Amino acid sequence: MSGIDPTFYRSPADAISAPPEDLAYLVAFDRSAERPDALLVVDTDPASSGYGQIVGWADLPTRGDELHHFGWNACSSSFSHAGHHGDDLRRRYLLLPGLRSSNIHVYDTQPDPRQPVLVKTITAAELADKAGYSRPHTLHCGPDGIFVSCLGGGETDGPGGIALLDHETFDVLRAWETDRGPQYLAYDAWWHLNQNTLITSEWGTPSMIEDGVNPELLLGRKYGHALHFWDLAAGKHLQRVDLGDQHQMVLELRPSHDPEATWGFVGVVVSTEDLSASVWRWHRDNGEWQADKVITIPAEPADAAALPPALQPFGAVPPLVTDINLSVDDKFLYVSCYGTGELKQYDVSDPAHPREAGSVRLGGVTGRAAHPAAPGEALAGGPQMVEVSRDGKRVYLTNSLYGAWDDQFYPDGVGAWLAKIDTDPAAGGGLRVDENFFPHGEEFRGLRVHQVRLAGGDSSSDSYCYR
């Protein structure tokens, strides 16, 4: 193939006006590690007879990977890649990091997008030997290669950081950082390409997350609570912004899609002061980076007898904001409350002053809100990973967080489900559950489902270089 991949978009407006996705890719894992994890393909074309059904299934060759986040080998940011300029890269390969195994499996979605084929495995040994890292978590295609954020050190618990992979061969090249400064904990990494700025967030080292939330670490305020800002080209740490150690677990980064903007949102899982969750906006002011809390979501009181043991002493359900997503037009922010079972939609046309525009409930620790396609079936789990279509009209939700953490908050079983929510950005938002789209239960053959990627890209896959 020659020429620029048509799914690389020069601007957010081009991405929004492109044809809608017809397939979704979904990773699923076996909590017991007795069966292989899998890459699934779901039909998302409403005109198709297979709409809302699993139409492709590829088992991994290994066991115990615990697939978590995953992503494309290339995207719209290729317009800024030195030596590429979009001509010899394609949005074709999906890279699947194993959060427990530290393996990264590479699947080719061509020639049949419904039948991805394994083409390479990057072993834990190669990741450790060449980059000095383990526990790969999130990846983005970017300048110089594919950036893979990792929670652990190669032979040690930490520090975590970023491994750089070759765009085409997927060989591990090196650690990205040249000067990490005070950064030790890792989680997400993303950037403002045109500002030569990379941002990282903090969760914890492998030992801090492996067996679930550690109450001693949480109450001791030892999980991540800061943002880090870096020189993207040089790999050099520039500034640490502490959100306050009561704000534990600073996770998903969602920078503005406007390539000239210098702001974005990050979600915080829980406050040790009142179990609330929050969303913060970072921005640059007089050359310095700052972060302000712009959304607070309170915990919901509950009968202790109805709560899992981990929450009974508190008599409340924390929202547990574990994912957020920003629409490509930068107008709506979606916030997943894995604990209370709520997906919130905020109008962020004024990013400093979000306004709630919609809400739906599915699952939840105590609410167990049902899906309209199965009104008599109480759902376990809650909105966890959230992905938004490029045009901002469809929102996809999965319900599993991380195996050991699922077991703490949903000890009677988290189940497995994928839901689709419709919204109308032009009408000011509002959320409606699609009754005809609900893969769940045995359709996933006992596996739990985590993240979704959409064919042609989605709101959290691409960075844009032009307005």
Disulfide bonds with the S-S distance in Angstrom:
Cys75-Cys141 2.30
